[in-house]
């Protein structure tokens, strides 16, 4: 079963803790070491158990035969242990890439300068070929499209089809439609054939990358796109 980024991150930290202790772990210890609430840690461990990444066992304290006093201990499965190191690297790199990109773009857009918007557009178009994760690439493409849409009349208004899509729960079809709506409006304003070809190439890469996004990623992308629209709409008014 596919894991969300949050589940992968939790599992990676659990693997580190298990390798350190070299024995099954009580959920309260996992919660304490990972800085989580006890119920949150327990629920995540049970979820990962259902997904085949964690095993649980009931252990009675020595000299006590009472079933009510049994402890529930957890440990990663052999499958999780085998995939552990690459998994940890992929999660950390992906999360770091995403946070850096989001912070850089939104902070510059919120500066309120038109020149800053143009600078962001150039920077994003330059880094698109370097994007490592599907989420980062999709975010970069949607940013380019929305920055171009800023100069299209009525493109960012609240009651447009685009606004309705971005304000609805995220789906793969919805985020595909969002990019298509923006690209269609932007293309009307693009005079350069070279720029148009480049734009179409980015949209194709966006569509291909959508297949690599899970439900959580899609919602992250939707919220990010809505943040960009909100900033651009405020600066345009």
N, C-alpha and C positions, 0 to 999 in steps of 0.2 A: 504494500500500500504506500502511496505517496505521502511524504511528510511535508507539513508547512514549514516555512523558515523558522517560526517560533519553536516548533517541535524538534527540528534539526538542531537548533541552538541548545535547547534543553538536553537533548540526547548527547550532544558533544560534551557538555559540561559533566553529565553523569558518567560518561566514559572516562574522563580525566579523574574524577573522584574515585571511581571503581578501581582504576589502575593504581591509584595512590594507596587505597585501603586493602586491595587484593582480597576482598570478601564482600558478600551481599550486604546491602545497606538498608537501614530502616528509613522510612520516608521522612521522619522528623529530622534525621541527620542530613538528608538530601536538602530539605527545606532550609535548614540552618546554614549549610555550606554555600548554597546558591542564593541566599538572601530572599527566599520566597516564603509565603504563608504555608502552613502545614497542609491545609486543604488543597491549595493550588498545586503543591508538589505531588500530593497523593493522586489527585485527579489526572495530572499529566502522566505520572507513572502508569496508572491504569490504562490511559489512552494509548500510550506507547506499547503496553502489553497487548492490547487488542490489535495493534498494528504489527505485532511480531518482532518488536525491537527490545522488549524487556520481559524478564521472567520474574515471577513472584513465588515465594514459599512461606509457609507458616512454621514458626519455630517457637517451641515452648522453652521458657527459662529452665536452666538445670535444676532438677529436684522438684519441679512443679508440674503436676499432671492435669491441672485445670484448663479446659479448652478456652475459657474466657480470658486467660492471661497470655495467649499466644501472640507473638510478634510477627508482623508481616514484613518480610525482607525482599528487596528487589535487586536485580542485577541485569546487565545487558545480555542479550542473546549472543551466540557465537557469530551470527550474521552481522550484528551491530558492531561487535568488537573487530571483525575483519575489515569493515568499511570505515572504521572510526577515524583514523588520522586524515585521510583525504576529505572525509565529510566535514571535519572541523575546519580545515583550511578553506574549503569552498564556501561554507557558511560565513566565516569571518570576512573573507575577501568580498563576497557579494554584499553583505550588510554594510561594510565600510565604503564600498564603491557607491552604493545607493545613498547613504547618508551624506557623503561628501558632495555628490551631484545635487541633491535636493537643497541642501543648505546653501551652496554656491549660487544656484539659479534664483531661488526665492529671495535671498538677501539682496541680490543685485536688482531684481525687479522691484522690490519694495523701496529702493532708493528714490523712485519717482522720476528719474531723469530719462528722457527719450533716448539720449545717447547711450545710457546704460542698457536699455532694451536692445539697441542695435549691437552693442558689444556682446551681450549675452547670446544673441542670435548667431553671431560669427563664431563664438567659442563653442556653442553647442554643435553647430554644423561641423566644426573641426574635430570634435571628440567622438562623434557618432561612430566612425569606423573603428574606434578603439574600445567600444563598450564590450564588457565581458559577459554580463548577465542579461537574460531576456528582459527583465524588469527595467534595468538601466537603459537599454537600447530603446524600449518602447517609450519610456519617459522622455528620452532625448528627442525622439522623433515628434512626439506630441507637443513638446515644447517649441520646436521649430515651427510646426504648423500653427500653433496658437499665437506665436510672436508675429508670424506673417499675417494672421487673421486680424491683428490689432488695427491694421490700416484698411480693413474691409468694412464698408458701411453696414451697420446693423449686425455685424458678425458676432459681437460679444454680448448682445442684449439678452436680458434674463428670460424672455419668452420664446427664444428660438428653439428649433428641434435639438440643437446641440446642447443647450442648457437643460432641456428635459432629460436627455440621455445621461448627462453627467450628474444630475440630481437623483437619478434612480439607482437602485442597488446594482453593483457591478456584475456584468456577465461578459463572456468572451465576445458574444455577438454585439453587445452594447458598446464595448470599447472599440471594436472594429468599425461599427457604425459611426462612432464619434470621430475617429480619424478620417473616415470617408467623407463625412459632412464638412469637416474643416478643409480637407484637401480640395474638395469640389469648389468651395467658396474662394480659396486662395488661388486656384488655377485660373480663375477668371481675371485676376489682377496681375498674373505673372506674364511679363512681356518677353523675357528671354527664353529661348528654346532650351538653352543649356541649363538654366535654372529650373525649368519645368521638368527636364529629364532627371535632374538630380533629386528634385522633390518626389517624383514618382518612384525613383529607386529607394528612397528612404521609406516611403509608404509600403513598398513591397517587403522590405526588411522588417518593418513594424508588424505586418500581418503574419509573417513567418515566426516572429518572436512571440506573438500572442499564444501560440500553441505551447510554449514552454512555461506559461504562467498558470498557477493554481488559483483557487478562489480568493485566497488571502492576497496574493500578488495583484490580482485584478482590482480588488477593492483599494489597495494601496495606490495603484495607478490612477484609479478614478478620483480618489481624494486629492492626489497631487495635481491632476489636470484641473480639478475644480479650484484648487488654491491658485494656480496660475491664472485661470480665467478671472477669479475674484480680484487679484492684484491688477491685472491689465484693465479690467473694467473700471476699477476705482481711479486709475491713473488717466484713463481716457476721458472720464467725465469732468 
